[in-house]
Amino acid sequence: MRAHYLLVLGIVTGLVAGCGKSDAPTTPPVTTPAPSVAALPPSAAVPVSSSTALPPPSRESIAARKLDPEKIRNGAAIYSKNCASCHGPNGEAISNWRERGADGRYPPPPLDGSAHAWHHSTATLERMIREGSPGVGGMPAWSGKLSDQEIGDVIVWIKTLWPDEIYDIWHKEIEGNQK
Ligand code: HEC
């Protein structure tokens, strides 16, 4: 359990270090050092994808998050219609999302807890989806195409993809620290 926790901390530290986005939290969400992982070269602390490191959540653990089932269903449908073509049917995107394409842009990142999406509070995610990064990053702006409620529902669904460890840290350190 302890070793597992350190592994998770290592992943978190590695991901935060690798998060160059301006709206990443200014302080890393987890400050406890993870000596066993910190001793490894930086690349060793960053898994290729969560599926190799952390198991996806079970039905029971998703239920324990107390997310509204109606919103989950609605969000899943909105996601598969509007987002899956770029971010993958289950938010897995592509494994080399850290590499720029020929056009100099980064590909759509995973949303399943293996990239940066979970570094953001619900409010920040809402804004990112509403505004996108058209022209710069290639994420379309959804404002005017999806209602605030639809954007809210899709975020609820995205949260069902995150492994338990990621969800717990997000809940405590990111969402919980919202002023
Ligand atoms: C045309 C492809 C495309 C579609 C469709 C798309 N996205 Fe994106 N998305 C991107 C790209 C590219 C980025 C990275 C943007 C950047 O680096 O500025 C991104 C970034 C994001 C992020 C920020 C992730 C992070 O790690 O911080 C979120 C959240 C997100 N998208 C959600 C969605 C949702 C929800 C939908 C559907 C409503 C959607 N996207 C549809 C291409 C797309």
Boltz pocket constraint, residues with backbone or C-beta under 6 A from the ligand:
constraints:
  - pocket:
      binder: B
      contacts: [[A, 21], [A, 78], [A, 79], [A, 82], [A, 83], [A, 84], [A, 85], [A, 86], [A, 87], [A, 106], [A, 107], [A, 108], [A, 109], [A, 110], [A, 111], [A, 115], [A, 116], [A, 117], [A, 118], [A, 125], [A, 128], [A, 129], [A, 133], [A, 136], [A, 137], [A, 138], [A, 139], [A, 140], [A, 142], [A, 154]]
      max_distance: 6.0
